[in-house]
Amino acid sequence: MPTQEDRIAALERKVAMLELLRSQDERKAEESISPVQVQNLREINENMTILLGVASSQEGDMKTIKEDVGSIKERLDGLEKSSHEHTVLLTQILVRLPEKP
């Protein structure tokens, strides 16, 4: 299964290809369609550019989140180990205590 970074890279390549095709189609369309349709195509172009920027920004956010999750896992592992050590120590202390008469 491809990694998330591979999937994002593939998505970026596809978006770039779509941008190129759209640009070519826009030039052809400007020659044969109405000004209203040309404006609609320009708006679509702007929206595609915005979406690409959002996707790129989210990629960085996901990397940061992955790093944070790794850090949290390490900390939880340490806390779990410490808790286990304390439990063992308390058990040893309880074994040594005399029973109540």
C-alpha positions, 0 to 999 in steps of 0.5 A: 500500500502506498504511503501517504506521502506517495499518495499526496505526490501522485495527487499533486502530479495529477493536479498539475496535469489537470492544470496543464490540460485545463490551460490548453482547453481554456485557450481553445475555449476562448476562441470558440465560446462566449465571454460568460463561459470564459469567465466561468473557466477562469473562476474554475481555474482560480478554484483549482489553484486555491485547492492545490494550495490547500492540499499542499498546506494540509500536507505540511499539517499532516506531517506535523501531526504525525511527528506530534503523535510519535512524540505523544506515543513515546511519552505515553510509553515512558509513563506506562513504564514508570507506572508499572515500576511504581506498581511493582514497588508498591506491591513489594512494599505491601508484601512486607507490611504486617497484616492487621490483627 
